[in-house]
Amino acid sequence: MLDYREKYRPQFHFSPPSKWMNDPNGMVYFEGEYHLFYQHHPDGTTWGPMHWGHAVSKDLVHWEHCGIALKPDEHGDIFSGSAVVDWHDTTVFFSGKPGLVAIFTHSDHEPETNKLRQRQSLAYSADKGRTWTMYEGNPVLCSELLTDFRDPKVFWHEAGHRWVMVLAAGDRVQFYTSADLKDWSYASEFGAAEGSHAGVWECPDLFELPVDGDDGRTKWVLIVSIGDDPAYKEGSRTQYFVGEFDGDAFVSDASPDTVLWLDHGRDNYAGVTWSDAEREDGGKLFTGWMSNWKYANVTPTVSWRGAMTLPRVLRLKSSPSGIRLTQEPATELGRLRGQAQSWTEAAVRPGVNLLAGVGGDRYELECEIELGEAREVGFKLRKSEREETVVGYDAAEGQLFVDRRNAGEHAFHEAFACKHGASCELNGGRLKLRLFVDHSSIEVFAGDGDIVLTNQIFPDPASTGIELYAVGGEAKLVSLTLHPLDSINSAVGV
């Protein structure tokens, strides 16, 4: 059983009961349940022979752990992939009824040469994901040329009336199509000279979204994660492209040298969207792995290692710079809120903390601040005499930043203690923030989800103070609401 009393154990983020976890896999909604599969090493707290762990939820908040869904077999370890509902039984696995099909990468070594190889395979479940059968025709897609050939994300393309797979293929992605998920035909590739190549390309996703909520105007979004390269301090992270997809090929709207980051923090990687989890407003549900390959294997947890970001809803929004992704936490998280505290219309003066005596180790904070004469304004969170994580806005730089250099434990890796941020335009001189603070993480959403910074932290459990601060002049607190958040340990399902 998962022990929520462990030091650093997240209280409202998904984490494994024990051992290692990385990429989210096969996220799909079917018959009233959200299925979250994930890369899992059941015999250690560092990366090892990959399995698929499995959990289900009825509300995206409380999770029931279901054990291991897929384990290594004669074709190799079970790397990342996706799952779909085969509504029309195109696979003929389900006797005409709908069922779940997982499409994933088998990874092993060629017997003759010992060369690494990665091939795509299928498994299927007719009992709502509780048991899985490996397809006897595995693997279903191979490459004689590429070693890095993995992480299939599959969806049904209604206009083409067929399945589409987007697959990481070295330093680019490739697209394949199929009528039955078994026989795949190459369609096109994208990315050899576009976007960032500061690391190997991984975990792609492709989906369509309305622009500004207008169903009559849509664009396609291609997400690509980038593995850690020692030459880049940021480590692993995720980029995205906005463009057009005709069922065979993706074309970006931006110039090849344009790089758009999904998250400007250090700890949101390998995220993809949920299949068949439609939102009423057309947004797409997304979850990422809350870590970074620079230090993922050495973070200071004991019986477990790894957590997921909050589930978020992705939307497209017009801006002066072009069409951009926004992210907002899923509304389901609101059910964890406790009794709120609120403040309005108050001066924020240097050296004076309006939140003195207020604290907590898990909460949601919503605020709007007029910068006024202040050169810098923000919050010091999980604060004590020795520790603090700073979320601030630098007026001169026009930058929202997170500073975790004094956030708690960081000696496990030289890259962890850092200050980083992103350009952030204020609306009428006001900074609008929504912060989620847990036992070992902070997620920052600015504006209407225009800028997001996700970061792990490892503070002493006794560091619970909150400080609202200003530097160089007076700012004005327009509004602030602090919601304590319940632990998801309180129930399994609602």
C-alpha positions as CSV (number, residue, x, y, z in Angstrom):
1,M,0.0,0.0,0.0
2,L,1.1,3.5,-0.7
3,D,2.3,5.3,2.5
4,Y,1.4,9.0,2.3
5,R,3.4,9.7,5.5
6,E,6.7,9.3,3.7
7,K,8.9,12.3,3.5
8,Y,8.3,14.2,0.2
9,R,5.4,11.9,-0.8
10,P,3.0,14.0,-2.9
11,Q,-0.4,14.5,-1.3
12,F,-2.5,15.4,-4.4
13,H,-0.2,14.3,-7.3
14,F,-0.1,10.8,-8.6
15,S,2.9,8.8,-7.5
16,P,3.6,5.0,-7.5
17,P,3.0,2.9,-4.4
18,S,6.7,2.0,-4.5
19,K,9.8,1.8,-6.8
20,W,10.5,3.7,-10.0
21,M,8.1,5.6,-12.3
22,N,8.7,7.8,-15.3
23,D,6.7,8.6,-18.5
24,P,2.9,8.5,-18.4
25,N,1.7,5.9,-20.9
26,G,-1.6,4.8,-22.5
27,M,-3.8,7.4,-20.8
28,V,-7.3,6.7,-21.9
29,Y,-10.9,7.2,-20.6
30,F,-13.3,4.2,-21.0
31,E,-16.6,3.3,-19.5
32,G,-16.4,5.8,-16.6
33,E,-12.7,5.2,-15.7
34,Y,-9.5,7.2,-16.4
35,H,-6.7,4.7,-17.0
36,L,-3.2,5.9,-16.3
37,F,-0.4,3.6,-17.3
38,Y,3.2,4.5,-16.7
39,Q,6.8,3.4,-17.2
40,H,7.7,1.4,-14.2
41,H,10.6,-0.6,-12.8
42,P,9.1,-2.8,-10.0
43,D,12.4,-4.0,-8.7
44,G,14.2,-0.7,-8.0
45,T,14.0,3.0,-7.5
46,T,16.1,3.9,-10.5
47,W,15.4,3.3,-14.2
48,G,15.6,-0.4,-15.1
49,P,13.7,-3.0,-17.2
50,M,10.5,-1.2,-18.1
51,H,7.0,-2.5,-17.4
52,W,3.7,-0.6,-17.6
53,G,2.3,0.2,-14.2
54,H,-1.5,0.8,-14.0
55,A,-4.0,2.9,-12.0
56,V,-7.6,3.9,-12.5
57,S,-9.7,6.8,-11.4
58,K,-13.3,7.9,-11.7
59,D,-12.5,11.6,-11.0
60,L,-8.8,12.3,-12.0
61,V,-8.0,13.0,-8.4
62,H,-8.3,9.7,-6.4
63,W,-6.5,6.7,-7.8
64,E,-6.8,2.9,-7.4
65,H,-3.6,1.1,-8.1
66,C,-4.0,-2.0,-10.3
67,G,-0.5,-3.4,-10.3
68,I,1.5,-4.2,-13.5
69,A,-0.4,-4.3,-16.8
70,L,2.4,-5.2,-19.2
71,K,5.7,-6.9,-18.5
72,P,8.8,-7.7,-20.6
73,D,8.5,-10.8,-22.8
74,E,10.4,-12.5,-25.6
75,H,10.3,-9.3,-27.7
76,G,11.9,-7.1,-25.0
77,D,11.1,-4.5,-22.4
78,I,7.9,-2.4,-22.5
79,F,8.8,1.2,-23.4
80,S,6.4,4.1,-23.8
81,G,3.3,4.2,-26.0
82,S,-0.4,4.9,-26.0
83,A,-3.8,3.3,-25.6
84,V,-7.0,3.7,-27.6
85,V,-10.6,2.5,-27.4
86,D,-11.2,0.4,-30.5
87,W,-14.9,1.4,-30.7
88,H,-15.6,-0.4,-33.9
89,D,-13.4,-3.4,-33.3
90,T,-11.2,-2.6,-36.3
91,T,-8.7,-5.1,-34.8
92,V,-11.2,-8.0,-34.6
93,F,-10.0,-8.6,-31.0
94,F,-13.3,-8.0,-29.3
95,S,-16.0,-9.9,-31.2
96,G,-17.6,-6.7,-32.5
97,K,-17.6,-4.9,-29.1
98,P,-15.3,-2.0,-28.1
99,G,-12.2,-2.7,-26.1
100,L,-8.8,-1.2,-25.2
101,V,-5.7,-1.6,-27.3
102,A,-2.2,-0.5,-26.2
103,I,0.3,0.4,-28.8
104,F,3.8,0.5,-27.3
105,T,7.5,0.1,-28.0
106,H,9.3,-3.3,-27.4
107,S,13.0,-2.7,-26.8
108,D,15.6,-5.4,-26.9
109,H,18.9,-6.3,-28.6
110,E,19.4,-8.1,-31.9
111,P,20.6,-11.7,-31.1
112,E,23.3,-11.7,-33.7
113,T,24.8,-8.2,-33.2
114,N,23.6,-7.2,-29.8
115,K,22.6,-3.9,-31.4
116,L,19.7,-2.1,-29.6
117,R,16.4,-2.3,-31.5
118,Q,13.0,-0.7,-30.9
119,R,9.8,-2.1,-32.5
120,Q,6.1,-1.3,-32.1
121,S,3.7,-3.9,-30.7
122,L,0.1,-4.3,-29.5
123,A,-1.7,-5.7,-26.5
124,Y,-5.4,-5.7,-25.9
125,S,-7.9,-5.9,-23.0
126,A,-11.5,-7.0,-23.1
127,D,-12.1,-6.4,-19.3
128,K,-11.6,-2.7,-18.9
129,G,-7.8,-2.9,-18.6
130,R,-7.6,-5.4,-15.8
131,T,-5.9,-8.1,-17.9
132,W,-3.9,-7.8,-21.1
133,T,-3.1,-10.2,-24.0
134,M,-0.1,-9.7,-26.1
135,Y,-0.9,-9.7,-29.9
136,E,0.5,-12.9,-31.4
137,G,1.7,-10.9,-34.5
138,N,4.0,-8.7,-32.5
139,P,5.9,-6.6,-33.5
140,V,3.7,-4.7,-36.0
141,L,6.2,-2.0,-37.1
142,C,10.0,-2.2,-37.3
143,S,12.8,-0.1,-38.8
144,E,16.0,-1.5,-40.2
145,L,17.7,1.9,-40.2
146,L,16.8,3.6,-36.9
147,T,17.8,2.7,-33.4
148,D,15.7,5.5,-31.7
149,F,12.3,4.4,-33.0
150,R,9.8,4.6,-30.3
151,D,6.9,6.0,-28.2
152,P,3.9,5.6,-30.6
153,K,1.0,7.9,-30.0
154,V,-2.1,6.7,-31.9
155,F,-5.5,8.3,-32.6
156,W,-8.4,7.8,-34.9
157,H,-8.5,10.3,-37.7
158,E,-12.2,10.7,-38.5
159,A,-11.7,12.5,-41.8
160,G,-9.5,9.8,-43.1
161,H,-11.4,7.0,-41.4
162,R,-8.2,5.3,-40.2
163,W,-5.7,5.2,-37.4
164,V,-2.7,7.6,-37.4
165,M,0.5,7.0,-35.5
166,V,3.1,9.6,-34.7
167,L,6.4,8.1,-33.7
168,A,9.7,9.4,-32.5
169,A,12.3,8.5,-35.1
170,G,15.8,9.8,-34.2
171,D,15.9,13.6,-34.5
172,R,12.4,13.9,-36.0
173,V,8.9,12.3,-36.0
174,Q,7.3,10.0,-38.5
175,F,3.6,9.4,-39.3
176,Y,2.1,6.1,-40.2
177,T,-1.5,5.1,-41.0
178,S,-3.5,1.9,-40.5
179,A,-7.0,0.6,-40.9
180,D,-6.7,-2.0,-38.2
181,L,-3.8,-1.1,-35.9
182,K,-1.9,-4.1,-37.1
183,D,-0.7,-3.2,-40.6
184,W,1.0,0.2,-40.9
185,S,2.0,2.3,-43.9
186,Y,4.5,5.1,-43.8
187,A,3.0,8.5,-44.6
188,S,5.5,11.3,-43.9
189,E,8.0,12.8,-41.5
190,F,8.5,16.2,-39.8
191,G,11.2,18.0,-37.8
192,A,14.6,17.3,-39.2
193,A,15.4,21.0,-39.5
194,E,12.6,22.5,-37.2
195,G,12.3,23.4,-33.6
196,S,14.9,22.5,-30.9
197,H,17.3,19.6,-31.3
198,A,18.9,19.9,-27.9
199,G,18.5,16.2,-27.3
200,V,16.9,13.1,-28.8
201,W,13.2,13.5,-29.8
202,E,10.8,11.4,-27.7
203,C,7.1,11.0,-26.7
204,P,5.4,12.8,-29.5
205,D,1.6,13.6,-29.6
206,L,-0.6,15.1,-32.3
207,F,-4.1,16.5,-31.7
208,E,-6.6,19.1,-33.0
209,L,-7.9,22.0,-31.0
210,P,-10.3,24.9,-31.6
211,V,-8.7,28.3,-31.6
212,D,-10.1,30.7,-29.0
213,G,-12.9,28.3,-28.4
214,D,-14.2,28.5,-32.0
215,D,-15.1,25.1,-33.2
216,G,-15.2,26.4,-36.8
217,R,-11.5,27.4,-36.6
218,T,-9.1,24.7,-35.6
219,K,-5.3,24.0,-35.6
220,W,-3.3,20.9,-35.0
221,V,-0.7,20.7,-32.2
222,L,2.4,18.5,-32.4
223,I,4.1,17.9,-29.0
224,V,7.7,16.6,-28.9
225,S,9.8,16.0,-25.8
226,I,13.5,16.4,-25.9
227,G,15.9,14.2,-23.9
228,D,18.7,15.5,-21.7
229,D,21.9,16.7,-23.3
230,P,24.8,17.6,-21.0
231,A,25.5,20.7,-23.1
232,Y,22.1,22.3,-22.0
233,K,21.5,23.3,-18.4
234,E,17.7,22.9,-18.8
235,G,17.9,19.1,-19.2
236,S,14.9,17.3,-20.6
237,R,11.8,19.4,-21.6
238,T,9.0,19.6,-24.1
239,Q,8.3,21.7,-27.2
240,Y,5.3,22.1,-29.4
241,F,4.4,23.2,-32.9
242,V,1.1,24.6,-34.2
243,G,0.1,23.9,-37.8
244,E,-2.0,21.8,-40.2
245,F,-2.4,18.1,-40.6
246,D,-4.2,16.5,-43.6
247,G,-4.2,12.9,-42.4
248,D,-0.7,12.2,-43.8
249,A,1.6,15.1,-43.1
250,F,2.0,17.9,-40.6
251,V,3.1,21.4,-41.6
252,S,4.1,24.0,-39.0
253,D,2.8,27.5,-39.2
254,A,6.0,28.9,-37.8
255,S,9.5,29.3,-39.3
256,P,11.8,26.4,-38.8
257,D,13.9,28.2,-36.2
258,T,10.9,28.9,-33.9
259,V,10.9,27.1,-30.6
260,L,7.8,27.0,-28.4
261,W,8.2,25.5,-24.9
262,L,5.2,23.8,-23.3
263,D,6.5,24.4,-19.7
264,H,9.3,26.8,-18.6
265,G,10.0,25.0,-15.4
266,R,12.5,22.1,-15.0
267,D,10.1,19.2,-14.2
268,N,7.5,18.5,-16.9
269,Y,8.6,15.9,-19.3
270,A,7.2,13.2,-21.7
271,G,3.6,14.5,-21.3
272,V,0.9,13.5,-23.7
273,T,-2.9,13.9,-24.0
274,W,-5.6,11.5,-22.8
275,S,-7.4,9.5,-25.4
276,D,-11.2,9.6,-25.5
277,A,-11.3,12.1,-22.6
278,E,-13.2,14.8,-24.3
279,R,-13.8,18.1,-22.5
280,E,-17.0,20.1,-23.0
281,D,-15.1,23.1,-24.3
282,G,-13.0,21.1,-26.8
283,G,-9.8,21.3,-24.7
284,K,-7.5,18.3,-24.4
285,L,-6.5,16.7,-21.1
286,F,-2.8,16.4,-20.6
287,T,-0.5,14.9,-17.9
288,G,3.4,14.9,-17.8
289,W,6.1,13.2,-15.7
290,M,7.2,15.6,-13.0
291,S,11.0,15.1,-13.3
292,N,14.0,15.7,-15.4
293,W,16.5,13.2,-16.8
294,K,19.4,15.3,-15.4
295,Y,18.6,14.1,-11.9
296,A,15.6,11.8,-12.1
297,N,17.5,8.8,-10.8
298,V,18.9,10.6,-7.7
299,T,16.1,12.7,-6.2
300,P,16.0,12.2,-2.4
301,T,13.1,9.9,-2.0
302,V,13.4,6.4,-0.5
303,S,10.9,3.7,-1.3
304,W,9.5,5.3,-4.4
305,R,10.7,7.8,-7.1
306,G,8.6,9.7,-9.6
307,A,5.3,11.7,-9.7
308,M,3.0,13.1,-12.4
309,T,2.1,16.7,-12.9
310,L,-1.4,17.8,-12.2
311,P,-3.9,16.9,-15.0
312,R,-4.2,20.0,-17.2
313,V,-6.5,21.1,-20.0
314,L,-4.7,22.4,-23.1
315,R,-6.3,25.1,-25.3
316,L,-5.3,27.3,-28.2
317,K,-5.3,31.1,-27.8
318,S,-4.6,33.9,-30.3
319,S,-1.8,36.2,-29.2
320,P,0.3,39.0,-30.8
321,S,3.0,36.4,-31.3
322,G,0.7,33.9,-32.9
323,I,-1.5,31.0,-31.8
324,R,-0.2,29.6,-28.5
325,L,-1.0,26.8,-26.1
326,T,-2.5,27.6,-22.7
327,Q,-2.8,25.2,-19.7
328,E,-5.2,25.2,-16.8
329,P,-5.4,22.7,-14.0
330,A,-8.4,20.3,-14.5
331,T,-11.5,21.6,-12.7
332,E,-11.8,18.2,-10.9
333,L,-9.0,19.3,-8.6
334,G,-11.5,21.7,-7.0
335,R,-13.0,18.9,-5.0
336,L,-9.9,18.8,-2.8
337,R,-10.3,22.4,-1.6
338,G,-10.8,23.1,2.1
339,Q,-12.0,26.3,3.8
340,A,-10.5,29.2,2.0
341,Q,-8.9,32.4,3.3
342,S,-9.1,35.6,1.3
343,W,-7.5,39.0,1.2
344,T,-8.4,42.0,-1.0
345,E,-7.2,45.6,-1.7
346,A,-4.1,45.7,0.5
347,A,-0.7,47.4,0.1
348,V,2.3,45.2,-0.4
349,R,5.3,47.0,1.2
350,P,8.9,46.1,1.3
351,G,9.7,44.4,4.7
352,V,6.0,43.8,5.6
353,N,4.5,40.3,5.1
354,L,0.7,40.4,4.8
355,L,0.7,36.7,5.2
356,A,2.7,36.5,8.4
357,G,1.3,33.6,10.5
358,V,-0.2,31.9,7.4
359,G,1.3,28.7,6.2
360,G,0.8,25.2,4.9
361,D,2.5,22.3,3.0
362,R,-0.2,21.7,0.4
363,Y,-2.5,24.3,-1.0
364,E,-3.7,26.3,-4.0
365,L,-3.1,30.0,-4.1
366,E,-4.9,32.4,-6.5
367,C,-3.9,36.0,-6.7
368,E,-3.8,39.2,-8.7
369,I,-1.3,41.9,-7.9
370,E,-0.8,45.4,-9.3
371,L,2.9,46.0,-9.6
372,G,2.8,49.7,-8.9
373,E,6.3,51.0,-8.0
374,A,7.7,47.7,-7.1
375,R,10.7,46.4,-9.1
376,E,9.9,42.8,-8.0
377,V,7.0,41.2,-6.4
378,G,6.1,37.6,-5.5
379,F,5.9,34.8,-3.0
380,K,8.3,33.0,-0.8
381,L,6.8,29.5,-0.3
382,R,7.6,26.5,1.9
383,K,9.5,29.1,4.0
384,S,11.5,28.8,7.2
385,E,14.6,30.5,8.5
386,R,16.8,28.4,6.3
387,E,14.5,27.5,3.3
388,E,12.3,29.2,0.8
389,T,11.1,28.7,-2.8
390,V,10.6,32.0,-4.5
391,V,8.0,32.7,-7.2
392,G,8.5,36.2,-8.4
393,Y,8.1,38.8,-11.2
394,D,11.1,41.0,-12.2
395,A,9.6,44.2,-13.7
396,A,12.9,45.3,-15.4
397,E,13.3,41.9,-17.2
398,G,9.6,41.3,-17.7
399,Q,10.2,37.8,-16.4
400,L,8.3,35.4,-14.2
401,F,10.8,33.2,-12.3
402,V,11.1,30.4,-9.9
403,D,14.2,30.3,-7.6
404,R,14.8,27.0,-5.8
405,R,18.4,27.6,-4.8
406,N,17.3,27.5,-1.1
407,A,14.3,25.3,-1.5
408,G,15.6,22.4,0.6
409,E,17.7,19.4,-0.4
410,H,19.7,19.8,-3.6
411,A,23.1,18.3,-3.0
412,F,22.0,15.2,-4.9
413,H,22.8,16.9,-8.2
414,E,24.6,20.1,-9.2
415,A,21.9,21.2,-11.7
416,F,19.0,21.1,-9.3
417,A,19.5,24.3,-7.3
418,C,18.7,27.0,-9.9
419,K,16.8,30.1,-10.8
420,H,14.9,30.1,-14.1
421,G,12.0,31.8,-15.7
422,A,10.2,33.0,-18.8
423,S,9.0,36.3,-20.4
424,C,5.6,37.2,-19.0
425,E,3.4,40.1,-20.2
426,L,1.3,41.7,-17.6
427,N,-2.4,42.6,-18.3
428,G,-2.9,46.3,-17.4
429,G,0.1,46.2,-15.0
430,R,-1.4,43.2,-13.1
431,L,0.2,39.9,-12.4
432,K,-2.2,37.0,-12.2
433,L,-1.0,33.8,-10.6
434,R,-2.3,30.4,-9.7
435,L,0.0,28.3,-7.6
436,F,-0.2,24.7,-6.5
437,V,2.1,23.7,-3.6
438,D,2.6,20.1,-2.6
439,H,5.1,18.3,-0.3
440,S,7.7,18.1,-3.1
441,S,6.6,20.4,-5.9
442,I,5.3,23.8,-7.0
443,E,3.3,24.4,-10.2
444,V,2.9,28.0,-11.4
445,F,0.2,29.1,-13.8
446,A,0.4,32.8,-14.9
447,G,-2.2,34.8,-16.7
448,D,-4.8,32.5,-18.1
449,G,-2.4,29.6,-18.2
450,D,-0.2,31.4,-20.8
451,I,3.0,30.7,-18.9
452,V,3.6,27.6,-16.8
453,L,6.6,26.6,-14.6
454,T,6.6,23.2,-13.0
455,N,9.3,22.4,-10.4
456,Q,10.2,19.7,-7.9
457,I,11.4,20.9,-4.5
458,F,12.5,19.0,-1.4
459,P,12.0,21.2,1.7
460,D,12.0,20.2,5.3
461,P,8.4,19.2,6.3
462,A,8.6,22.0,8.9
463,S,9.1,24.7,6.3
464,T,5.5,25.9,5.9
465,G,5.6,29.7,5.9
466,I,4.3,31.9,3.2
467,E,5.5,35.4,2.5
468,L,4.1,38.0,0.0
469,Y,6.9,40.3,-0.8
470,A,7.8,43.5,-2.8
471,V,11.2,45.0,-3.6
472,G,12.0,48.6,-4.5
473,G,8.6,50.1,-4.0
474,E,5.0,49.4,-3.0
475,A,2.7,47.1,-4.9
476,K,-1.0,46.5,-4.5
477,L,-2.7,43.2,-3.7
478,V,-6.0,43.2,-5.6
479,S,-7.1,39.8,-4.4
480,L,-5.7,36.6,-2.9
481,T,-7.4,33.3,-2.0
482,L,-5.7,30.5,-0.3
483,H,-7.3,27.0,-0.6
484,P,-5.9,24.3,1.7
485,L,-6.0,21.0,-0.3
486,D,-7.0,17.6,1.1
487,S,-4.7,14.6,0.6
488,I,-6.0,12.1,-1.9
489,N,-5.3,9.5,0.8
490,S,-8.7,10.4,2.3
491,A,-10.6,8.3,-0.2
492,V,-10.2,6.1,-3.3
493,G,-12.7,7.4,-5.8
494,V,-15.7,9.5,-5.2
